[in-house]
Amino acid sequence: MTSSTVARPLSALGETTLRKVRRRLMPLIVLLYFVAYLDRNNVGFAKLGMQGDIGLTEAAYGLGAGIFFLGYAVLEIPSNGGMYKFGARKWIARILITWGIFATAMFLVNGEATFYIIRFLLGAAEAGFFPAVLFYLTLWFPAAQRVTVLGIFILAQPISNALGAPVSGLLLGMEGVAGLHGWQWLYIFEGIPAIILGIITPFVMTDRPSHAKWLAPEEREWLTTTMDQELAQKQKTGNHDFLAGLKDPRTIAYSALYFGLVCGIYGLGLWLPTIVKALGKFNTTEVGFIVFIPYAIAAVFVYFWSKRSDRTGNRVWHASMAMVLAAVGLLGAGFLLPVNAVLAMVFLTISAMGIYAAIAPFLAMPSAALTGAAAAAGLAMVNSLGNLGGFVAPYIVGILKDATGNSQTGLVFLAACLAITALATYLYARKRPEGVSAPGATLPVAETH
């Protein structure tokens, strides 16, 4: 969808159809991402008990937490190629089952080597899930309505952290039950749901609108025609095969920009429990309930910001300004940590709001620029290279924490990453059609009744 496209508001049939699609697809998709985010980030809570039990330094934890993203990056593009060949429904189920196995296997960690190996394998198993879902959404929702849907999907991140925090804190309290540490129970209880969902998913998901027997015939015809016409419109702009998506300069540019955003996402997420514990003499259960606060507030803000992005159609402004907000929050928290714990938490909450609000409008831009197999490849590459920030940021924050004995320098580093990325995103995307689209509209289609 571009700013030059002749557009019109959705018809009553279109509104009804998309509402039905949202109600059918989004609860499962949000649940799947909720579990994915829980399994990749619960290591931040497990660290509170695991670090002393297996003898991890701060830098070793940062390396192990981040090495997940090396496995993720290595297999991301091949995985998305498999998804495009076999279909999202079967491929997402396969991903869920394999990552559930390795997420549960984290309870077997007994030293640095096993910590690194299983985290790497967990990342490799989960590779392709996020871009597979992004691509799946491009098959069901027109571009002008997609940021709101992406925002609902992204809500799973802060909600997972918000709800997962107190649950993880309580599970750590199972120390000694059946001879296992609390962090081992955490991995077991939070890893098994992915396996169960992997078995259920093929029976619930539908690959394409044309296969949706749960839509009325006129609704199915409207959605199929709308998405086919949008696809045809984008295919006029160039080559959209799988390799073209990997070589497209826009794919490379958005990968680099996403790297900076991901540094903020995981730099904060994987270290926040440690930062909160350092603010006072809290036990692990209390840490869980305190960490709940910034993520719960962020979840509300993400929905508002995504709706606003769709209403105005300005993706680049919403992505860039959210990153600026996140940078201000991290910078303020960095300076206030040793001075005022309450104000530091306020600024950490502001940073969480900005970080998660930036994701949906940002990812709408590469998904609008590419289509077909090129979209599958391009989104995989953006996510793959971008998620290397999830390796770099936690490792650097760990090194800085070992070197200085505090968290302030790490937060300042993350703030700098986000500020630079915000400026670069604005300068690169502000004049590109995928950055600004006609608000509240979709491609003109012939009405079918």
Secondary structure, 3 states (H helix, E strand, C coil): CCCCCCCECCCHHHHHHHHHHHHHHHHHHHHHHHHHHHHHHCHHHHHHHHHHHHCCCHHHHHHHHHHHHHHHHHHHHHHHHHHHHHCHHHHHHHHHHHHHHHHHHHHHCCCHHHHHHHHHHHHHHHCCHHHHHHHHHHCCCCHHHHHHHHHHHHCHHHHHHHHHHHHHHHHHCCCCHHHCCHHHHHHHHHHHHHHHHHHHHHHHCCCCHHHCCCCCHHHHHHHHHHHHHHHHHHHCCCCCCHHHHHHCHHHHHHHHHHHHHHHHHHHHHCCHHHHHHHHCCCCHHHHHHHHHHHHHHHHHHHHHHHHHHHHHCEHHHHHHHHHHHHHHHHHHHHHHCCCCHHHHHHHHHHHHHHHHHHHHHHHHHHHHHCCHHHHHHHHHHHHHHHCCHHHHHHHHHHHHHHHHCCCHHHHHHHHHHHHHHHHHHHHHHCCCCCCECCCCCECCCCCCC
